[in-house]
Amino acid sequence: MSIIDLRSDTVTKPTPGMRQAIANAEVGDDMSGEDPTVNRLEARMAELLGKEAAVYACSGTQSNQMGLRVHCRPGDELLIDETGHLANYEAGAPAALSGISVRFVKGNGGLIDVPLLEGKVRPDDQHYAVTRLVCVENTTNLGGGRAYSLPHMQRLSNWSWGMGLKVHADGARLFNAAEAQGYSVGQFAALTDTISVCLSKGLGCPMGAILAGTKEAIRHARRSRKQFGGALRQSGMMAAAALYALDHHVERLAEDHAAAKEFAREVAQTPGVTLDVSAVETNLVFFEIDPTWGTAAQFVRELGSQGVRMLALGPQRVRAVTHLDVTADDIRVAAKEVARVLAAGPAVSSETSSNAAAGPYAAGPLPTHASVTPDRVQSRN
Ligand SMILES: Cc1ncc(COP(=O)(O)O)c(C=O)c1O
């Protein structure tokens, strides 16, 4: 059975061209600043993002946490939407690695705005943590693949800077946001102090992320990268994949967005599904399964047995993600399969807990470590 894997854009495998670029990479010892390919990638990303400097990190998690460490000291606090990845799905890293506490605000589709933050900056009083940082996610992941417009971000950053706060952006899918909103990644990055960009999502690299900011911020971030175990040696092999992706995988993101919208339009017409087509801005599509049919976990299991993979991210909530490794035809097949599985009638399952297979993004109690299955491990993207 051929598999159509829509669980995440992290499931992509390097293309033949990317593998060739990896094989041909010129390398050196990056920890000594001697890997020419890493140096080229960092310089190119700094230029694209309009920042003084950039540093290669192993993962988006590492890069985000390096960014937080640039701005905050133990006892400081950051403000973020309640769905924010860096505060919910990075294993408690703000507290564990940097002693930062998190104050959540309830945004709209993962996007936050000034009225939500007003009154959340704590007074200068010995009882309080020091509010230091505002974090945004662009595009939002659990918020639904939404992107900030430039005026929206300008408003938010101006306000934050006016309050003496710093701004960090988790741009795991920044190139998707830029494509959807019609701005350059540099225009968005100009409205941040530090920005993290993932290379292993829509861009299709096997690993890696970039953190960009001022020279001083990146000098500081290199030390925390070392402390976090992320300073590498001949990482030019992976930087070569990223340079290849910048040349070949950016413009095609528009195809992923078009495919996501087509998929959303099809699925929205399927009985038993609630899907707001107008909320689909990029490559992430979220929909709800009618509880009379069953749970999202049951649905993705049935669908998976037909060769189409999606994630259950809540009791009724399902996510499908378009990416480099799925074609427009695959997406049409997937939409038909959704309809077929739902039309086949309510799922028969002995499962009673609606969160049981929904993974760490699910609402409700988190699984204990002992109950984390390989299935759940795959769903943290
Ligand atoms: C919005 C967002 N930020 C950060 C990350 C972390 O990236 P990584 O999996 O490379 O650590 C992810 C990935 O799942 C994400 O979706």
The ligand as an SDF file (V2000), in Angstrom:
LIG
                    3D

 16 16  0  0  0  0  0  0  0  0999 V2000
    6.0760   26.2020   15.6730 C   0  0  0  0  0  0  0  0  0  0  0  0
    7.2050   25.2900   15.9840 C   0  0  0  0  0  0  0  0  0  0  0  0
    8.2490   25.7650   16.6490 N   0  0  0  0  0  0  0  0  0  0  0  0
    9.3130   24.9920   16.9520 C   0  0  0  0  0  0  0  0  0  0  0  0
    9.3440   23.6710   16.5880 C   0  0  0  0  0  0  0  0  0  0  0  0
   10.5130   22.8390   17.0110 C   0  0  0  0  0  0  0  0  0  0  0  0
   11.2820   22.3820   15.9560 O   0  0  0  0  0  0  0  0  0  0  0  0
   12.1590   21.0490   16.0930 P   0  0  0  0  0  0  0  0  0  0  0  0
   11.2300   19.9140   15.9730 O   0  0  0  0  0  0  0  0  0  0  0  0
   13.1390   21.1620   14.9650 O   0  0  0  0  0  0  0  0  0  0  0  0
   12.8470   21.1000   17.4130 O   0  0  0  0  0  0  0  0  0  0  0  0
    8.2800   23.1400   15.8770 C   0  0  0  0  0  0  0  0  0  0  0  0
    8.3320   21.7360   15.4470 C   0  0  0  0  0  0  0  0  0  0  0  0
    7.6460   20.9270   15.7090 O   0  0  0  0  0  0  0  0  0  0  0  0
    7.1670   23.9640   15.5800 C   0  0  0  0  0  0  0  0  0  0  0  0
    6.1040   23.4920   14.9160 O   0  0  0  0  0  0  0  0  0  0  0  0
  1  2  1  0
  2  3  1  0
  2 15  2  0
  3  4  2  0
  4  5  1  0
  5  6  1  0
  5 12  2  0
  6  7  1  0
  7  8  1  0
  8  9  2  0
  8 10  1  0
  8 11  1  0
 12 13  1  0
 12 15  1  0
 13 14  2  0
 15 16  1  0
M  END
$$$$
